[in-house]
């Protein structure tokens, strides 16, 4: 199986497991990618992938990000 086919299969598999909100978020990212100037976008994505692969950035899971967003929202409501 080629790399592209493997990626397509993984994307399709993950989409089947996503909620509507998650699918909307993915669609937003896809639309942003398509509308970006491809050279600038490609350079930025490659830079970020490289940083991720060499471990020079801190990453957060979806669950961690969602928890932090909920906490920030709760704090803002209590002000």
BAFI-3210 file (N, C-alpha, C; in Angstrom, 3 decimals, decimal comma, padded with zeros to 6 digits):
// residues 79
n [1|2|3|4|5|6|7|8|9|10|11|12|13|14|15|16|17|18|19|20|21|22|23|24|25|26|27|28|29|30|31|32|33|34|35|36|37|38|39|40|41|42|43|44|45|46|47|48|49|50|51|52|53|54|55|56|57|58|59|60|61|62|63|64|65|66|67|68|69|70|71|72|73|74|75|76|77|78|79]
n.u [000,853|000,577|002,022|000,244|-002,212|-002,309|-002,440|-004,864|-006,603|-006,251|-007,183|-009,881|-010,737|-010,434|-012,248|-014,692|-014,960|-015,279|-016,973|-019,690|-018,905|-016,110|-015,685|-016,475|-014,445|-012,212|-012,931|-012,797|-010,030|-009,149|-010,311|-008,932|-006,345|-006,587|-007,223|-005,014|-001,942|-000,076|002,775|003,800|002,261|003,022|005,736|005,462|003,999|005,832|007,922|006,716|006,131|008,725|009,727|008,051|008,768|011,447|011,135|011,130|009,037|006,229|003,570|000,018|-002,660|-005,927|-007,784|-006,443|-006,274|-008,996|-009,843|-008,364|-009,474|-012,120|-011,711|-010,689|-012,889|-014,793|-013,605|-013,769|-016,499|-017,046|-016,193]
n.v [-001,181|002,188|005,208|007,377|006,071|004,743|006,885|008,060|005,976|005,918|008,494|008,278|006,247|007,467|009,583|008,299|007,833|010,252|012,972|015,203|017,838|017,576|016,789|019,122|020,824|019,628|019,972|022,745|023,132|021,872|023,522|025,886|025,122|024,663|027,217|028,758|030,358|028,196|027,739|029,228|028,092|025,381|025,592|026,472|024,356|022,250|023,195|023,091|020,345|019,298|020,425|019,095|016,409|016,330|016,856|019,390|020,974|021,520|019,348|018,838|016,733|016,198|015,947|017,172|019,792|020,438|020,267|022,373|024,500|024,385|024,973|027,578|028,858|028,493|030,005|032,552|032,963|033,233|035,703]
n.w [000,000|-000,867|000,508|000,361|000,062|002,510|004,273|003,446|004,168|006,956|007,647|006,824|008,546|011,047|010,771|010,887|013,555|014,775|016,425|015,531|016,069|016,125|013,475|012,148|013,001|011,800|009,130|009,003|009,295|006,968|005,007|005,572|004,906|002,155|001,246|001,854|000,854|-000,884|-000,888|001,326|003,324|003,175|003,918|006,567|007,755|007,369|008,971|011,494|011,716|011,688|014,098|015,887|015,405|016,247|018,849|020,018|020,772|022,934|023,178|023,218|024,101|022,612|024,667|026,838|025,870|025,562|028,244|029,384|027,978|028,887|031,609|031,445|030,334|032,363|034,423|033,258|033,235|035,892|036,635]
ca.u [000,000|001,385|001,886|-000,983|-003,343|-002,308|-002,915|-006,299|-007,291|-006,224|-008,096|-011,253|-011,009|-010,599|-013,472|-015,831|-015,006|-015,384|-018,272|-019,996|-018,060|-014,758|-015,681|-016,504|-013,107|-011,354|-013,310|-012,232|-008,596|-009,003|-010,613|-007,830|-005,205|-006,863|-007,260|-003,713|-000,911|000,477|004,205|003,949|001,633|003,887|006,924|005,060|003,661|007,085|008,649|006,049|006,343|010,118|009,823|007,365|009,534|012,681|010,762|011,459|007,810|005,338|002,304|-001,091|-003,699|-007,217|-008,394|-005,784|-006,676|-010,402|-009,912|-007,857|-010,468|-013,253|-011,293|-010,603|-014,258|-015,408|-013,031|-014,263|-017,907|-017,107|-015,691]
ca.v [000,000|003,392|006,124|008,160|005,190|004,495|008,113|008,152|004,964|006,365|009,639|007,762|005,499|008,429|010,353|007,493|007,830|011,623|013,598|016,272|018,999|017,257|016,812|020,526|021,362|019,087|020,660|024,094|023,032|021,551|024,736|026,823|024,622|024,859|028,644|029,371|030,351|026,865|027,749|029,671|027,092|024,195|025,882|026,516|022,991|021,485|023,679|022,563|018,893|019,089|020,703|018,002|015,168|016,370|017,008|020,724|021,687|020,827|019,012|018,550|015,889|016,874|015,960|018,215|021,089|020,655|020,530|023,730|025,437|024,386|025,683|029,010|029,328|028,558|031,161|033,790|033,098|033,569|037,069]
ca.w [000,000|-000,932|001,640|000,191|000,363|003,948|004,905|003,153|004,973|008,354|007,751|006,734|009,773|012,137|010,561|011,320|015,015|015,270|016,648|014,577|016,393|015,678|012,012|011,746|013,240|010,742|007,896|009,088|009,020|005,542|004,246|005,777|004,130|000,732|000,913|002,122|-000,179|-000,646|-000,563|002,716|004,185|003,185|004,733|007,985|008,186|007,452|010,153|012,689|011,744|012,087|015,532|016,578|015,274|017,036|020,248|020,545|021,138|023,851|022,532|024,118|023,510|022,496|025,987|027,625|025,328|025,894|029,681|029,613|027,438|029,814|032,819|031,122|030,153|033,706|035,129|032,669|033,626|037,318|036,866]
c.u [000,896|001,131|000,589|-002,199|-003,442|-002,835|-004,415|-007,098|-007,347|-007,166|-009,540|-011,643|-011,260|-011,882|-014,702|-016,016|-015,267|-016,827|-018,487|-019,112|-016,639|-014,664|-015,711|-015,137|-012,139|-011,661|-012,764|-010,751|-008,365|-009,262|-009,492|-006,608|-005,395|-006,784|-005,927|-002,849|-000,082|001,957|004,439|003,394|002,520|005,126|006,580|004,732|004,933|007,905|008,039|006,225|007,755|010,293|009,181|008,219|010,814|012,411|011,048|010,229|007,014|004,029|001,267|-002,101|-004,980|-007,864|-007,783|-006,212|-008,119|-010,571|-009,452|-008,851|-011,677|-012,916|-011,237|-011,998|-014,960|-014,899|-013,580|-015,724|-018,029|-016,634|-016,818]
c.v [001,241|004,272|006,905|007,305|004,919|005,704|008,275|007,186|005,391|007,547|009,147|007,027|006,447|009,235|009,606|007,528|009,211|012,055|014,676|017,490|018,764|017,302|018,243|021,171|020,901|019,780|022,078|024,107|022,771|022,792|025,761|026,409|024,930|026,340|029,352|029,401|029,100|026,868|028,153|028,631|025,857|024,418|025,859|025,122|022,162|021,899|023,075|021,054|018,578|019,332|019,590|016,738|015,166|016,635|018,366|021,549|020,846|020,574|018,674|017,679|016,709|017,010|017,041|019,604|021,417|020,964|021,956|024,772|025,524|025,167|027,189|029,599|029,476|029,760|032,464|034,025|033,569|034,975|038,054]
c.w [000,000|000,292|001,557|000,532|001,864|004,702|004,688|004,024|006,436|008,570|007,763|008,014|010,940|011,990|011,054|012,835|015,605|015,477|015,586|014,820|015,907|014,155|011,493|011,927|012,153|009,414|007,874|008,780|007,539|004,693|004,383|004,962|002,654|000,357|001,140|000,874|000,060|-000,293|000,889|003,679|004,296|004,040|006,216|008,511|008,336|008,666|011,414|012,818|012,214|013,583|016,347|016,573|016,096|018,511|020,849|020,903|022,129|023,128|023,595|023,386|023,382|023,870|026,869|027,166|025,685|027,380|029,994|029,106|028,373|031,085|032,570|030,968|031,503|034,484|034,578|033,044|035,078|037,622|036,906]
res [x|x|x|x|x|x|x|x|x|x|x|x|x|x|x|x|x|x|x|x|x|x|x|x|x|x|x|x|x|x|x|x|x|x|x|x|x|x|x|x|x|x|x|x|x|x|x|x|x|x|x|x|x|x|x|x|x|x|x|x|x|x|x|x|x|x|x|x|x|x|x|x|x|x|x|x|x|x|x]
***
